[in-house]
Amino acid sequence: MLLVRFATAASPAASVGVLDDSTVTTIDGVATLGELWRLPLASLRSVVEGASGAAFPVADVALLPPVDGATEVWACGVTYKVSEEARVEESERAASVYELVYDAERPELFFKSVAWRVVGDGEPIAVRADSRIDVPEPEVAVVVTAHGEIAGYTVCNDVSSRTIEGENPLYLPQAKAYLGACAVGPGIRPAWEVPDPYALPVSMSITRAGEESWSGTASTSLLRRRFDELVSFLVRADAFPDGAVLSTGTCLVPAAPWTLVAGDVVRIEVGGVGVLANPVVEGVEAMSWLVGARDDVRRRPAP
């Protein structure tokens, strides 16, 4: 099953449900996913497995990004060897920073997005107009409850400007957090349905003008740190009353000078978790619809 946010044509608001066998079943009494993340994991599982509200064929609803309300998206860097090597390659002045953090006790964590800026499956992601090299970063993201428990897994595209981050590590927020830089979805696989999160196959392909421009495969078995370790640092000195989504780092990085361009389509698959596909646009104006979609899900573009 997948935990999902979804919309029907008749309502400007989102609903929460369970997707199973091509049917979405509403979880009665739960208005947001953030409400679920307030629960202890055992209670959360009981609520999810007891879903018995209105049911819809998945073809009749629009799946929305599975992040809402006050839930934040955070991300990790340099958790795979390939990521360390890519950061060293792109850095003009501070390559040693990335080499040191790979082996350090404390991981790199950074804020990625508030909920309303997150896009979902089929919706566009963006490259910055002031960057020469921009890349998708396919990642497994863990959903963390208010109690610091891992409730589930989803797919994240941590879109990044290699140009801006490479100029100076202090530019990381500009390279990582902008309108159109975070895609999550299509849903959340409950943690109790994932027997081994350290054996998940990860693949990414990018299509350009109808042809494959780049592709690669990897696995979470290559992860330098465990998911619970990363979560422990996230919650060590912070609180997340509506939970958080923590993207755990990329294991696939196209080599420079390859870059995303408008019109590309990025497809990321995490085995047993889901497939996230997004077309690429350029610049802030192409993503301005997100502002209006905060209060009316019908203003989101059709996949």
Secondary structure, 3 states (H helix, E strand, C coil): CEEEEEECCCCCCCEEEEEECCEEEECCCCCCHHHHHCCCHHHHHHHHHCCCCCEEEHHHCEEECCCCCCCEEEEEECCCHHHHHHHHHHCCCCHHHHHHHHHCCCCEEEEEEEHHHCECCCCCEEECCCCCCEECCEEEEEEECCCCCEEEEEEEEECEEHHHHHHCHHHHHHHHCCCCCEEEEEEEEEHHHCCCHHHCEEEEEEEECCEEEEEEEEEHHHCCCCHHHHHHHHCCCCCCCCCEEEEEEECCCCCCCCCCCCCCEEEEEECCCEEEEEEEEECCHHHCHHHHHCCCHHHCCCC
